[in-house]
Structure formats: structure tokens, C-alpha cells
């Protein structure tokens, strides 16, 4: 597992965060991803590090105005993207699949 998300958020910039949400979170709106990233980091600059997932979820929900056309929580894709990136889940999946193919 990677570092805690709250710690990573303190080291990233809005461009990287937007890219992580877009590429790893399956959110297909790059403009919205950038707005989320900017709002999340601005809130962190004003109020300090996130202390709970609810704080970050609330920030994302405000940016998305509580809407998600897929009928899921507005923060779901952003959280998915951050988690996938930090834990390198796609790389782990790729490694596991490669190892299984070698066994065949």
C-alpha cells in the first residue's frame, strides 16, 4: 500500500491531482477533474490537511453541485482515482496477470 491519501494530497499539485482523477478514476470530464483538484487543494491551503474522507467528499460534492449522472456519490470516481494511483492497483493487477500467464 502507498502513503495515506491525506499525506499525498499535501505533496501534489492541481495538475497531477486532476490527472490522477481523470486517468485512474474513470471520470471522463477533464475540466471537472481540474476543478475538483483546484478546489480540493485550495480548501487544504485554507483549512489544513484533510482529517477525514468526509471532508474531501464534501469538497468534491460542492464542486459537482451534488450531481453525478451515473447515480453514484459525486466523490466516488475521485476517491477511486486517488486510491488506484496511491496503491498502484493497475500495476499490481498487471503484475498478477503476467505471473498467471507465465504459469500457463
Beta strands, then each sheet from edge to edge (+ up, - down):
end
